[in-house]
Amino acid sequence: MENKFAERAHLVKPSETREILKVTERPEVISFAGGLPAPELFPVEALKEVCHAVLNEDGAAPLQYSTTEGYIPLREAICERMKVMGINSTIENVVITTGSQQAIDLTGRLFINERDTIICESPTYLAAINAFKSYNPKFVEVAMDDDGMVMEELEKKLQEHPNAKFIYTIPDFQNPTGRTLKLERRERMIELANQYDVLIVEDNPYGAIRFAGEELPPVKHFDTEGRVIYISTFSKIFAPGFRLGWICADESFIEKYVAFKQTADLHTDSFAQRITAKYLELYDIEEHINKIKAVYKERCTAMLSCIEEFFPKNLFYSKPEGGLFIWVELPRDVDSMHIFAECLKNNVACVPGVPFFPNGTQKNTLRLNYSNMSIEKITEGMKRMGEVLHRELEKETTLI
């Protein structure tokens, strides 16, 4: 029956990370693999009150079909949150999506023709790669350093690929590296996009979770020509199970997004939207986010200390100021898939870095998540990883 599939069906493979997560679900495994928020921080008790209030006040309305654009009070609240960040918008600029992943997929459907060029950071978000791959684009990777995408490299790629469709970027606490694009580069990215007439897709699921350093405005803050499509989500700051994200863009783009979303799911979960809007009305979400930041800062600091104490010295790692991830670069000849397999034998898991490179260019990297494990488990898990890394890196040295 294989010949019945559309050609694009052969372009999409199961997510490597999702497959890894299946392996790490065993209770004895200490997992630094998934990008999971800490479940103990979900506002369960508050949501009991909020759900009651929504059903009490709105009756059956939350259970009915709704508009594709999304619940107006929630869109208004999103506009208020973005205004504080430096993005001026109205509800006409905002559409609610079923998680930011749907926003990414709709972006691919809306903009990518076969063999279009997409410019992205190297490495970049695995689920965006997989979403875009179904439209068979050409990925052009731009090198990063500790301050994010290198603008000189970006300009070079724009010169080499003058018909590039868009730049996909995660400027804040990037997944997978945890790096943040510095202020001057954000401004420069806009200048280059204007100069070379290319769109920017700014994916910002982590920006609110800054626990060190100075706040930076989104890339879209500097947008004067309406060429930045801004994507974000409530998953990392509220409840990922609600699957609530949003797109903020020029009205001409939003009109098309709405049309494409209507073919996908008609609208995002009405009940979840009303619950979230009511929570934002009754509670101070910034207070909730501050609790998240305090816990993640503590866990990130613990993991960095463990890297320093337990890992070999001949590797590099990022030092994030927020978000959920630390990126580890091993010596060039080390295969991270092998390291993953050996770590799993010790009941500890990470994510090999290979799938985060669209063109599969680098095999010696690992992504570590610190948000979903206690400090005790971080310490024990990192100690186990350190033992594996010392053993395997010593073998590499002996072979050389």
KAGIBEL-V444652 format. One record per residue. RES is the residue in one letter. D_FIRST is the distance of its C-alpha to the first C-alpha in Angstrom with 2 decimals. Layout:
BEGIN
((RES D_FIRST) (RES D_FIRST))
END
This chain:
BEGIN
((M 0.00) (E 3.83) (N 5.51) (K 5.65) (F 7.83) (A 11.49) (E 13.29) (R 15.31) (A 12.60) (H 13.02) (L 16.75) (V 17.12) (K 17.57) (P 19.03) (S 22.78) (E 24.67) (T 27.56) (R 25.68) (E 24.33) (I 27.93) (L 29.30) (K 27.41) (V 29.34) (T 32.58) (E 32.62) (R 34.62) (P 38.13) (E 39.89) (V 38.20) (I 40.22) (S 37.64) (F 38.44) (A 34.75) (G 33.81) (G 35.45) (L 36.63) (P 39.84) (A 42.41) (P 41.75) (E 45.44) (L 46.25) (F 44.23) (P 46.89) (V 46.09) (E 49.56) (A 49.89) (L 46.53) (K 47.73) (E 50.59) (V 48.48) (C 45.92) (H 48.88) (A 50.51) (V 47.43) (L 46.97) (N 50.74) (E 51.28) (D 48.15) (G 47.33) (A 44.02) (A 43.39) (P 41.40) (L 38.94) (Q 38.41) (Y 36.13) (S 37.69) (T 37.82) (T 35.18) (E 37.87) (G 38.88) (Y 41.95) (I 45.05) (P 47.23) (L 44.56) (R 44.16) (E 47.96) (A 48.16) (I 45.64) (C 47.78) (E 50.81) (R 49.17) (M 48.12) (K 51.62) (V 53.12) (M 50.82) (G 51.94) (I 49.26) (N 50.77) (S 48.38) (T 48.25) (I 45.64) (E 44.48) (N 43.30) (V 41.28) (V 37.97) (I 36.84) (T 33.31) (T 31.22) (G 32.35) (S 32.95) (Q 29.30) (Q 28.44) (A 31.26) (I 29.78) (D 26.31) (L 28.03) (T 30.10) (G 27.12) (R 25.76) (L 29.28) (F 30.47) (I 27.91) (N 26.71) (E 24.58) (R 26.92) (D 29.64) (T 31.91) (I 32.24) (I 35.29) (C 35.42) (E 37.47) (S 36.75) (P 35.50) (T 34.04) (Y 32.18) (L 28.82) (A 27.18) (A 28.40) (I 26.91) (N 23.48) (A 23.91) (F 25.11) (K 22.54) (S 19.81) (Y 22.02) (N 22.34) (P 26.14) (K 28.54) (F 30.34) (V 34.03) (E 35.68) (V 39.35) (A 41.47) (M 43.08) (D 46.29) (D 47.94) (D 48.60) (G 45.03) (M 43.52) (V 46.01) (M 47.08) (E 48.26) (E 44.81) (L 43.27) (E 45.60) (K 44.78) (K 41.03) (L 41.81) (Q 43.93) (E 41.23) (H 38.56) (P 40.52) (N 37.50) (A 36.09) (K 34.60) (F 35.85) (I 37.28) (Y 35.56) (T 38.20) (I 39.03) (P 42.82) (D 43.91) (F 43.28) (Q 40.11) (N 36.96) (P 36.78) (T 40.28) (G 42.58) (R 44.44) (T 46.10) (L 46.66) (K 50.42) (L 52.22) (E 53.19) (R 49.63) (R 48.42) (E 51.00) (R 50.18) (M 46.45) (I 47.38) (E 49.77) (L 47.12) (A 44.56) (N 47.23) (Q 48.29) (Y 44.85) (D 43.51) (V 40.51) (L 39.26) (I 39.43) (V 37.02) (E 39.18) (D 37.35) (N 40.05) (P 38.96) (Y 41.75) (G 44.79) (A 46.66) (I 46.68) (R 49.39) (F 51.74) (A 53.68) (G 54.89) (E 55.40) (E 53.26) (L 51.65) (P 50.66) (P 47.04) (V 46.19) (K 45.92) (H 49.61) (F 50.49) (D 48.24) (T 50.46) (E 47.96) (G 45.20) (R 42.68) (V 41.86) (I 39.03) (Y 39.95) (I 37.49) (S 38.65) (T 38.03) (F 39.87) (S 37.68) (K 40.07) (I 43.29) (F 42.61) (A 39.53) (P 36.01) (G 34.62) (F 35.74) (R 33.30) (L 35.85) (G 36.01) (W 37.35) (I 37.49) (C 40.90) (A 41.02) (D 42.76) (E 42.48) (S 40.67) (F 37.85) (I 37.92) (E 37.52) (K 34.22) (Y 33.06) (V 33.87) (A 31.89) (F 28.74) (K 29.34) (Q 29.61) (T 25.99) (A 24.99) (D 27.15) (L 30.17) (H 32.53) (T 33.05) (D 34.28) (S 37.60) (F 39.16) (A 38.54) (Q 40.04) (R 43.13) (I 43.62) (T 43.56) (A 45.92) (K 48.26) (Y 48.26) (L 49.24) (E 51.99) (L 53.41) (Y 52.99) (D 53.61) (I 50.25) (E 52.14) (E 53.88) (H 50.55) (I 49.21) (N 52.43) (K 51.73) (I 48.29) (K 49.90) (A 52.60) (V 50.22) (Y 47.86) (K 50.86) (E 52.12) (R 48.81) (C 48.25) (T 51.82) (A 51.32) (M 48.19) (L 49.95) (S 52.93) (C 50.75) (I 49.19) (E 52.75) (E 53.89) (F 51.05) (F 48.95) (P 49.99) (K 52.04) (N 50.19) (L 47.42) (F 47.26) (Y 46.17) (S 46.27) (K 48.85) (P 47.37) (E 49.66) (G 47.14) (G 43.52) (L 41.57) (F 40.94) (I 42.68) (W 41.26) (V 42.26) (E 42.35) (L 42.82) (P 44.30) (R 42.11) (D 40.99) (V 39.83) (D 36.10) (S 35.57) (M 32.38) (H 34.68) (I 37.27) (F 34.79) (A 33.86) (E 37.58) (C 38.50) (L 36.00) (K 37.79) (N 40.86) (N 39.15) (V 39.23) (A 36.38) (C 36.10) (V 33.38) (P 33.07) (G 33.68) (V 31.09) (P 28.41) (F 31.17) (F 31.52) (P 28.94) (N 29.32) (G 29.68) (T 33.29) (Q 35.17) (K 34.59) (N 37.98) (T 37.85) (L 37.48) (R 37.39) (L 39.51) (N 39.69) (Y 43.08) (S 42.79) (N 41.26) (M 43.51) (S 47.17) (I 49.70) (E 50.14) (K 46.46) (I 46.41) (T 49.38) (E 47.99) (G 44.49) (M 45.91) (K 48.27) (R 45.40) (M 43.55) (G 46.80) (E 47.21) (V 43.78) (L 44.45) (H 47.91) (R 46.65) (E 43.70) (L 45.69) (E 48.53) (K 46.19) (E 45.17) (T 48.86) (T 49.68) (L 47.01) (I 48.41))
END
